[in-house]
Amino acid sequence: FFSFFLTIFAEMVRRKGAILWALGALALGLWLVPLGSFRTSFVQWNGRNGLLSPTRTTRTTRAKARREPRLLCRAGLDIAEELAGPGSRELLTEFRRCYRENPYPERLSLFFPDYDRIIGILYQGQNYTSNRFLNTVDTVFRQFHAWPSAWPGLERLLAPEHPWSEAYCKQLIAGGYWSPFDFFTVNLDTLRPLQRYPLSELKAQSRTGFRVVERWLANLEASDPKTQALLQRFKEQDAINAKEQIMQLRPLEDLLEHLLSRVLKQVLQACENSDEALTAIVTARDRRQRTILHVTAEQGNTNLAEMFLNSVAEESRAFFATAVDAGGYTAADLATLAGFHATAEKINALGGSTQSTMRPEGLKLFPPVEGQKPTQDAGGWGEAQQGVPADWTHGSCEIDSIVASQFDWDVFEKHYVAARRPLLIRGGVRMSVSDKVKFTKEGLLDVAGSRKVWAFSTPYEGDFRDVAPVEMSLEDYTDFLDQRDLSDEIRQNFSYVFERLPDDEGPLSFARSPPKLFKDQILLRSAQFTLGGQLMGSPLHYHVDAVNSLIFGKKLWFLKPPAEQEFRKTVVYEDLVKTGGPQGLRVIQEGGDLLYVPQDWAHGALCISQCVGLAHEFDVKVQTSPVSVETVNAGLGVAVAGILVFTIGVVSWVVTHI
């Protein structure tokens, strides 16, 4: 539209024809009208991963937008496929060779490229400081980064002796085409099997996949002493994980953090002669106005946080450490909220005391209470509660809690989603009467009674253990729950329905809809339907942001911050018996309540009575500043005027000539 408008405008200047003026007005209007919606959708698409920052230039934003897919954990060869220019064919051949060696490439990003060969190919270039050549180096850098086993190649790629290292810093990093958020956070998604299986189970699941992991670990054993020590800690924890059927991954994260710190050390050395590059790294902000120090702090990456602080001149270090994000939180705040106290202490030690005052309780953040949570019946579901010991439920809510009338999305997004704080919203399940009836016992059997359900003692148990689910119709399952309440089986049979609902779900499609308080603000990742009886539930686990709706019943939740996260593959009631009750922050959720669980917070749940609910995992939509309504209306007005003038011009021409 813009090009068309410019062409018409130039012709108008030359000929000053009325019809051309009309076409110009029409083109201008049509260009202005979609601009608002286009810009909004464009920013939402690119901003979901923190790509866009209000402080970035247009040039930087465009460059990062082009690279947006690279942030989506591209484990395969997608990055290398973008190679262009001299040497690209040879480079791609080498990447494809090492890719073919991995029989598990889509889930286990462990590949072993020949670094000497790749660097030798780069040395065949003619102009080591040209944009085209540096883009090739950048593509190699990003492909190496996508594979944790290739991180040693990153150290070699930007060694100071290479003729392109300094230019890479001065032209790409300093020029705003490179973001530290892309590279210096630990992401276990590239090692998904290691998130769910200890090494012994992985070997049983896939011998070929295990051999790839074994090769990676063997390479690490030949590395520096600290890597060897961290590797030994990982192996010790792995043996505990296998024995106790849990997945505590902090030793693995510490190992990856150390390997990333070696990469960062090399980048900082390569850029030591470019103050602009170092400044670009430490002053970069994501869409929530966080610095790279904020992001490393909330992950508990103490070594990386220390290196970033030490890269700043001592007189400016306090300014860097006390920088606040959009919610007013410092990096030390985010570390403390996530339970990483050692990281917060390190930041305070290097940058001075940085603890902010922007951490009031929920009741002080949200508007005053207007009304109380409405009461409701049990929806026809069993209300027996004889199974849970009384001492397990003391302290009904040890996290922030509000009633639904207080909820404000902006406050919630800024102080809970961004700061990763859990929140209970009493009465937050707001449904129309017709929708709520579908979750009563009678209503659910009416719309989905014949639907097959699959129940496990532990949700998704079949994903990590060779066990068959209990399979029956929803109607038969509700009969089973009623009979169980009247028998001695409540401490023996824990078959719990916890099902992910596909996009094409039929009978339970209404359950995919997120809660009304969230619906217009989130992008749905997955929807899950839960139904169970006393003492059934989910053991400690963690994932992305999720909002949990309890429609009817009563649940006991227990939560742990990211510093204490673990993924258990056990039966939740049996776990609680062994530990003498829930460990962590306790929450009692009643029918009609919403519970927000932030990303990476470990959480488990136990049904106190029969309970039916939903879990929606989500990403937050990016809040943008679209073109104003006035601009769009002006565009419509110009377009309409153009149409009218064009019509008059055509009619005049017809009358004159015909």
Stockholm file with secondary structure:
# STOCKHOLM 1.0

chainA/1-658         FFSFFLTIFAEMVRRKGAILWALGALALGLWLVPLGSFRTSFVQWNGRNGLLSPTRTTRTTRAKARREPRLLCRAGLDIAEELAGPGSRELLTEFRRCYRENPYPERLSLFFPDYDRIIGILYQGQNYTSNRFLNTVDTVFRQFHAWPSAWPGLERLLAPEHPWSEAYCKQLIAGGYWSPFDFFTVNLDTLRPLQRYPLSELKAQSRTGFRVVERWLANLEASDPKTQALLQRFKEQDAINAKEQIMQLRPLEDLLEHLLSRVLKQVLQACENSDEALTAIVTARDRRQRTILHVTAEQGNTNLAEMFLNSVAEESRAFFATAVDAGGYTAADLATLAGFHATAEKINALGGSTQSTMRPEGLKLFPPVEGQKPTQDAGGWGEAQQGVPADWTHGSCEIDSIVASQFDWDVFEKHYVAARRPLLIRGGVRMSVSDKVKFTKEGLLDVAGSRKVWAFSTPYEGDFRDVAPVEMSLEDYTDFLDQRDLSDEIRQNFSYVFERLPDDEGPLSFARSPPKLFKDQILLRSAQFTLGGQLMGSPLHYHVDAVNSLIFGKKLWFLKPPAEQEFRKTVVYEDLVKTGGPQGLRVIQEGGDLLYVPQDWAHGALCISQCVGLAHEFDVKVQTSPVSVETVNAGLGVAVAGILVFTIGVVSWVVTHI
#=GR chainA/1-658 SS CHHHHHHHHHHHHHHCCHHHHHHHHHHHHHHHHHHHHHHHHHHHHHHTTTCCCTTSCHHHHHHHHHTGGGGTTCCSSTTGGGCCSTTHHHHHHHHHHHHHTCSSTTTBCCCCCCHHHHHHHHTTCSCTTSHHHHHHHHHHHHHHHTCGGGHHHHHHHTCTTSTTHHHIIIIIITTTSCCGGGTSSCCGGGBHHHHHCCHHHHHHHCHHHHHHHHHHHHHHHTSCHHHHHHHHHHHHHHHHHHHHTEECCHHHHHHHHHHHHHHHHHHHHHTTTCHHHHHHHHHCCCTTCCCHHHHHHHTTCHHHHHHHHHTSCHHHHHHHHTCCCTTSCCHHHHHHHTTCHHHHHHHHHHHCCCCCSCCCCHHHHSCCCCSCCCCCCCTTCCCCCCSSCGGGGCSSBCSEEEEGGGCCHHHHIIIIITTTCCEEEETCCCCCHHHHHTTSHHHHHHHHTTSEEEEESSTTGGGTSCCCCEEEEHHHHHHHHHHHHTSSGGGTCCCEEEEEECTTCCTTGGGGSCCHHHHTTEEEEEEEEEEECTTCEEEEECCSCEEEEEEESEEEEEEECGGGCCEECSCHHHHHHHHTSCCSEEEEEETTCEEEECTTCEEEEEESSCEEEEEEEEEECCCCCCCCHHHHHHHHHHHHHHHHHHHHHHHHHHHHHC
#=GC SS_cons         CHHHHHHHHHHHHHHCCHHHHHHHHHHHHHHHHHHHHHHHHHHHHHHTTTCCCTTSCHHHHHHHHHTGGGGTTCCSSTTGGGCCSTTHHHHHHHHHHHHHTCSSTTTBCCCCCCHHHHHHHHTTCSCTTSHHHHHHHHHHHHHHHTCGGGHHHHHHHTCTTSTTHHHIIIIIITTTSCCGGGTSSCCGGGBHHHHHCCHHHHHHHCHHHHHHHHHHHHHHHTSCHHHHHHHHHHHHHHHHHHHHTEECCHHHHHHHHHHHHHHHHHHHHHTTTCHHHHHHHHHCCCTTCCCHHHHHHHTTCHHHHHHHHHTSCHHHHHHHHTCCCTTSCCHHHHHHHTTCHHHHHHHHHHHCCCCCSCCCCHHHHSCCCCSCCCCCCCTTCCCCCCSSCGGGGCSSBCSEEEEGGGCCHHHHIIIIITTTCCEEEETCCCCCHHHHHTTSHHHHHHHHTTSEEEEESSTTGGGTSCCCCEEEEHHHHHHHHHHHHTSSGGGTCCCEEEEEECTTCCTTGGGGSCCHHHHTTEEEEEEEEEEECTTCEEEEECCSCEEEEEEESEEEEEEECGGGCCEECSCHHHHHHHHTSCCSEEEEEETTCEEEECTTCEEEEEESSCEEEEEEEEEECCCCCCCCHHHHHHHHHHHHHHHHHHHHHHHHHHHHHC
//
